Amino acid sequence: MARVIRPQALRHAAAVADRAVESGSHPCAVLAAANAQHVFWTHVASGQDTVREDTISLLASITKPIMATAVLQMVERGRLLLGAPVASIVPAFGASGKGGVTVRHLLTHTGGLDETAWLERRLNGESGGPTCLEMACSTHVRFAPGTRC
């Protein structure tokens, strides 16, 4: 059964986003509502950070539960093993001592990946350059996978 999104709910969401940006608690906000076919509503609240509907943003932590759900659905369907080395899926990932890092390690943040270069790029406001996947493939491990967070 399809759910109907009420226009007043969308207006409320937009107002909440606008207040958050105006108060300074959020630098900007972009909201969207979609179904399986298309995006049918958007709202942009630019503030400290100028954004548009088509601005690409690094979502970082908000993507973790979505990715974990997708990965576990693949495990449930028998298409992926949590104990599989990431390098068996993305061969380039195995470079620089990462051959023992498994899917489970990445999901539990125990893979030991050195994120220093990525963090420096973010702190310096750099854009462009290598993708997150390219950086993950080229980085090394800071500690043995599975030994700590």
Sequence and secondary structure as in RCSB ss.txt:
>XXXX:A:sequence
MARVIRPQALRHAAAVADRAVESGSHPCAVLAAANAQHVFWTHVASGQDTVREDTISLLASITKPIMATAVLQMV
ERGRLLLGAPVASIVPAFGASGKGGVTVRHLLTHTGGLDETAWLERRLNGESGGPTCLEMACSTHVRFAPGTRC
>XXXX:A:secstr
      HHHHHHHHHHHHHHHHHTSSSEEEEEEE SS EEEEEEEESSS   TT     GGGGHHHHHHHHHHHH
HTTS  TTSBGGGTSGGGGTTTTTT BHHHHHTT S B  HHHHHHHHTT  SSS HHHHHHH  BSS TTS  
